[in-house]
Amino acid sequence: MRAASNLKSGISLLTIGAAFASSAMPALAQDTADGTSADDGDVIIVTGRLRGDESVQDVPLAVTVVSVEQLGTQGALNIEDIETLAPNVIIDPVGAGPGGGAISMRGVSFEDIEKSFEPTVGVVIDGVFLGTNTGQLTNAFDFEQVEVLRGPQGTLFGRNTIGGVINIRRSRPTKEFGIKAEATLGKYGREEYNAVLNVGDGDMFGLKLWGYDRTFDGFYDNVTLGIDAGSSSNTNIGGTLLFEPTPDLEILLTVEHSKIGGDPAVASVSQNTDLICILFANPNPAPPATFNLIPEQCNRDLKDDLYTVFGQFLGDIDFSEESYSAQINYSFGDLKLTSITALKDSDERQTQDFDATSIPFFQTDRAQDYRQFSQELRLAGDFTDSISGVLGFFYFENEYQLDSTTILPGGVSSSNGTDHQTTSYAFFADFDVALTERLRLSVGGRYSIDEKEYRRFVLNGIDLTNEDEWKEFTPRVSLDYDVSDDVMVYASYARGYRSGGFNGRGISPTSVQTSFQPETVDSYELGAKTTFLGGAGIFNIAAFYAQYDDKQEEVVQATPPGSPNPQETVTRNAASATIKGLEADLRVELFDDFTITGSLGLLDADYDNFFIDLNLNGLQDPGEDASTREMRRTPDVTFSVAADYKIPVSNSSELALNARLSTSSSYQTTIVAAPGDFGSNDPRGVHPSTTDLSAAATYRFDLSDQASAYLRVFGRNLLDERGISSTLPVAGLFTFAGAIPPRQYGVTLGFEF
């Protein structure tokens, strides 16, 4: 009933928005013949469909375009902040993996740090797919644009994605001398330095060098060690060489080095239902004398208490990655042939005190080597006067080796290891067919082949292997119609597919040697793209319905007799779900230099069934139905509105004022059952309903005809909203959580030439 009420409220809001769009004042900008503003800057260009540059208003997809200026003006240069600008998108950091993100799009989410799993939402940077969520939350200073494409995108991008794509384009070498640099100082010891240098001959050759370095002391207070905790550091340096020997040929070569460090602090939210509190926080202790060691570290408040932590040793993050890519574009006639070759090679080690208390109870040491190679070939453009599209082939392989040691109470340790390889091939195509001047049919398909091999070393020297292969065809079809020069409506269907795999944390022969199968999403969408005020405003709306089948979920279950542990966490095709919702994007320049942007997302996501076979008998017995639990990261409402106003101060200076208000209703971050209530999620996993107010003032002034500087002061989470960011209960042993970053503020000084 709550979801239905929110949907009704959302329809009312959208109706008001549509009425505003249709009854707004007379156009404030001159119209051109094609209905766009005379100012080319009013036309928002996207490249996500791989057909070259297209207006976002001509694309029959739900897509939100985020400029780097929208992030930078709020002191936010991390893709995590996209969630406040796009509807039905949630991005939470994953503390157990360096730079890892738990990204949810339209209720399809993923957060696991095990590299044996496929991401549900793809992050693509300059055409290169990131095969793991490690390092996804990267700095955005050198980004030119971010496109958030919601829904399955297997026919458009090299790597298959079931939930959507965050498509990131860095700035290209300009082939002319130029410098852009800035420095930021902020609360909690934030220091950030960014720079981009361009050189070239102005014709055939261009070289772009970039670098950034960010350090942050953290906002947790570790009272056991007497230090600040939750620190992070991020360094990235690289270069892109652009060579254009002829007007039809361009070659882009990129090399970069990334390093992530810090300490992964987490808060204790264990309660009397967790073993650690039963053993060590009993208010009426009995022998042995070790009882009652941590009473103040259990049963804590899930708001302000989160920022005081007790870890008895400071964990460490050590991640480094080398990346290389080559993109070759060759144009002939109306077609472009593109080749993208990429290699990523990373080493990481992370030690962490997961139990988050002052006693040694559960600590981990995880060392991993990861390598991915991809090759994409595609032909795109106008094949005939009435047919345009893209035809492509994609090859992807990755491998990783993991050595993991867990230290338990009393110093007892257990070790395990993983050696995993993936090889994938895919053919994909997506074509637009102009049926009439106003009616267009789009059809596409993808055929995927995924092969995986797996070796697992577990307790007592057990060495287990598994291999499997999956094949899937996923279609897409849409029909769009230009009602007028300012209104386009469309309907679409797409199937998304996520490969099967193996249990990266399995400890029993049965779980290691049992594969989980692919999951699929059938997504239906109706939408409209509207332009008003002579191109100065856009209002886009989409309604969608998705059927999620064979959903892969992590479940805790008993192990077969003879296993080294009584229970284990495994992945099973345990659930199906129905997801439906509404989305809207609004952008309008009300008058010169004053722009309003907004987004609204409404979501209704429910499990149809969710069966956890606790006793492994293959039957759904009483007490094994989890279908009444909430799906993770599916808030009923996400909403944002932002205002940007530029005020001329003199002929050579201006003041830009920016404010953004965003909110989301509460949502669950864990699917673990509540203590004593198998059908409900653990209430400690609720991310509370939050309202984030951010603002900035930027004074920009010209130093010369070619150089300018700017000074910005900014504040984030000005209302100082606090609470749970994400929570993980661990098999009844203990529970830990991350906290929402508190109020922050800072100052940025920048220079451009």
C-alpha positions, 0 to 999 in steps of 0.5 A: 500500500505504501508503494502504491501511495507513492506511485499516486503521489508521483503521478500527481507530481509528474502531472504538475511538471507536464502542466508546467512544461505545456503552460510555461511562459513564451519562449525565452530563447530564439527557435531554430528550424529544428526546434532546438535553442539557437545556443548550441549549448542547450542541446544535450548530446549523448553517445551511449547508443554508439551512433555518434553524437545524438541529442538526448531528446532523440534517444528512445531510452531513459538516460540522464546526462550529468556534466562534470560541472554539476558535480564539481560545483558541489565539491563532488568529484566522485561518480558516487554523487551521480545518485543525487542527480539521476532517478532510481539510482543508488550508489553506496560505497563498499568498505570491504573493497578498494574504491568499490561501489554498491550500485543499484539501478531500477532495483537491480543491484550488486555489491559483492567484492568477490571478483567471481561475480558479474556486476549488474550495472556496468561502469564504462570509461572511454569504452572500456568496461570495468569487470569488477566493482573495485575502483569504480568510485573514481575521481571525475575531475577530467570527465567530460560527461557522464551518461546514466542509461537505465535498463538492460543495455546488452545490445549497445555496449561490449559487455553485457549489463542487466541493470544499466550502464554508467557511461563516462567520457573523459575529455579528449586531447585538444591538440593545443597548449592548455592547463587546467588545475585546482586544489581543494581543502576541506573538513576531515583533512581533505586535500585534493589536487587535480591537473590536466595538461594539453599540448599538440601541434593544433593539427594531427597530434595531441597529448593530454597528461593528467593527475590527481591526488586526494587524501582524507583523514576520515570521520570516525573516532577510534576510541580504542586506538585514540586516532581518527579512522576511515582515512582514504587516499587516491592517486591517479596519473595518466596520459592520452595520445591522440594522432590523426594522420588523415581526416578519416583516421584517429588513434587514441592511446591511453596509459594510467596508473592508479593507487588507492590506500587508507584504512577500512573503518566500520562501526559495531552494530552487534546486538544481544542476538549476535554471538560476540555480544552473548559471549563478551557483553553479558551484563551478569558475567559468569566464568570465564573472566573474559565475559563482559569485555565490550558491553558498551560496544553492543546494542548501540544507537544506529545514528550518532553512535556510528561515528565512534568505533572500537576496532583494536587494530587499524586495517590497511588498504593497498591497491595499485592498478596499471591500465592500457587502452588503444582506440582506433576510429576509421571513418568511410562514408557514413560509417565508422569502424571502431576498435577498442583494446584494453588491459587492466592489471591490479594488485591489492591487499586489504586487512580489516577488523570486521567485527569492529570491536576492541577484542580480536574476534574476526579479522581478515587479510585478503590479497588479490591479483586481478587482470582483465583484457578486452577487445571490441570491434564495431561498425556504426553509422548510417547503413542506408538512407533509412537504416542506421545502427551498430554491429559489433563483436566483443571479447573479454577475459579476466582472471584473479587469484585470491589468498585469504586468511581469517583470524578468529578468537584466540588467534586461530586462523584459517586460510583459503584461496581461489583461482578463477578465469572467465572467457566471454564472447559476444556478437551484438547489433542494434539498428534503427529503421525509419518507417516514415518521417516520424515513425522509427523502429529499433531492433537489436540482439546480443548472443553471449557465450560465457565460459568460466573455470574455478579452483578453490583451496579451502580448509584442511587442504581441500582442493576443488575445481569446477567449470561451466559454460552459459549461452544466451540470446537477449533481444531488444525492440522499440518503437518511437514516434515524433508527435511534433518537433518538440514531443517524441513518445516511445515503447520498448522491450529489452531482456537483460542477462547476467552470467552464472558462476561459482561460489567464491566463498564456498567451503564445502565440496558441494557448494564449490562444485555446484554452479549457480545459473544466469539470471534474467530481466525482461524490461518493458518501458513507455516514455516521452521526451518533450522540449519546451520554451524553444529548446530552453527546457526539457521534460522527460518521463518513463514508466517501466515494468520488469520481471526479474527471474532466477535472481542470484542471492547470497544465502547462509545455509547449513553445510553437508556432513563432514564440512569444516564449518557448520554453515556457509554463505553461497549464491543461489538462483533463489528468487524472482521479483517484479519491479515497476516504477516511474522516472522523470527528468526536468531541465529548464533555463527560466531566464538568462543564466538561471537554470533549474534541474530536477529528477524524480524516481518512484519504485515498487519492487517486491519478491515474487518468491525467495526460497532459502533451502536451509536444510538442503533437502530441495523442498520448500519447508515451513520457515524457508520462505523469504519472499516477504523480505525487502529487496536491497537498495530499492527506495520508494522515492528518489528526488532531487532539484538543483538551481544554478544562477550566474551573476555578472560582477564585472566585464571580466568576472561572475559569481555562480551560485549553486544549490541542490536538494536531494532526498530518498526514502528509506531502503534496506541494504541487507537481505539477512533475516531479522533475529527471530523473524525469517520473513523480514530483513534485519532492521539494522540494515535500513538506510534511513530516509535522508535529505541532502542539502548541498550548496556552493558559491564560485567566483570566476574571474579572467586573468587574461583573454585566455586564462581564468581562475576561480574560487569556490566555497562549498558545503555538503550534507549541510543538514548533517543527516546521519545514520546507516549507509550499509550494514552486513550481519555475519552469520549470527556472529557479529554485525558491522556497518558503515555510516553516512558521511556527516556535514562537510565543507571546503574551499577550491582554488582553480585555474584554466588556460 
